[in-house]
Amino acid sequence: MTLQDEIAETEAKLAALKQRAATATCAEAGHRWKSVGGANAGCELGDECDCSVAVRECEVCGVCDYGESDRPKVHEYCRKRHDALSSETI
């Protein structure tokens, strides 16, 4: 197979993927998120948790992530921050 043949084959595959993506569901192609506000992170610190997570909604299908995309990393940050503040002495 020549380099030109490989290019033609790759371009044909790309064209087919673009056509498939044009009619794909968000589950296949990925959501197009937009920010619609925020929510409390709700970590194990309970009332002491003052961290928040971004809440996003897909512009295409309308599904909402309710902050779940960011929650694990925000919980980790909140826990580290709380531990650092608890270990400080005045």
FENRADA-V26041 format. One record per residue. RES is the residue in one small letter. PSI is psi in radians with two decimals (* if undefined). NEAR is the number of other C-alpha atoms within 8 Angstrom. D_LAST is the distance of its C-alpha to the last C-alpha in Angstrom with 1 decimal. Layout:
RES/PSI/NEAR/D_LAST  RES/PSI/NEAR/D_LAST
//
This chain:
m/2.30/4/73.1  t/2.92/5/72.8  l/-0.69/6/69.7  q/-0.68/6/71.3  d/-0.74/8/71.9  e/-0.71/9/68.2  i/-0.80/8/67.2  a/-0.72/8/69.6  e/-0.73/8/68.3  t/-0.73/8/64.7  e/-0.67/8/65.5  a/-0.73/8/67.4  k/-0.72/8/64.5  l/-0.76/8/62.1  a/-0.72/8/64.5  a/-0.70/8/64.6  l/-0.70/8/60.8  k/-0.70/8/60.6  q/-0.72/8/63.2  r/-0.72/8/61.4  a/-0.55/8/58.0  a/-0.47/6/59.7  t/0.14/6/60.5  a/2.66/9/57.6  t/2.90/7/55.3  c/-0.59/10/51.6  a/-0.56/7/51.2  e/-0.75/6/53.4  a/-0.26/8/52.4  g/2.51/7/48.7  h/2.69/10/47.3  r/1.61/8/46.9  w/2.50/8/43.5  k/2.56/8/42.5  s/2.35/8/39.2  v/0.26/8/39.7  g/-2.66/7/36.1  g/2.96/9/33.1  a/2.73/10/31.9  n/2.46/9/28.7  a/-0.48/13/28.0  g/0.75/8/28.1  c/-3.10/8/26.1  e/-0.12/5/25.2  l/-0.14/8/22.0  g/-2.18/7/24.4  d/-0.37/5/23.1  e/-0.24/5/19.7  c/2.08/12/21.7  d/0.31/7/21.8  c/2.69/9/23.6  s/2.81/9/27.3  v/2.57/12/30.3  a/2.39/12/33.3  v/2.25/14/36.5  r/2.65/13/39.7  e/2.43/12/43.4  c/2.25/12/46.3  e/-0.35/9/48.6  v/-0.99/7/51.6  c/-0.20/7/51.5  g/0.00/7/48.8  v/2.55/6/46.8  c/2.43/8/43.1  d/-0.12/9/40.3  y/0.49/8/37.9  g/0.00/13/35.0  e/-0.49/8/35.9  s/-0.65/6/36.2  d/-0.26/9/32.6  r/-0.83/10/31.1  p/-0.78/8/30.6  k/-0.55/7/28.7  v/-0.67/12/26.6  h/-0.75/10/25.7  e/-0.80/8/24.8  y/-0.80/8/22.6  c/-0.77/11/20.9  r/-0.79/9/20.3  k/-0.72/8/18.8  r/-0.77/8/16.5  h/-0.76/8/15.5  d/-0.73/8/15.0  a/-0.72/8/12.9  l/-0.61/7/10.6  s/-0.50/6/10.6  s/-0.16/6/9.9  e/2.44/6/6.6  t/2.55/3/3.8  i/*/2/0.0
//
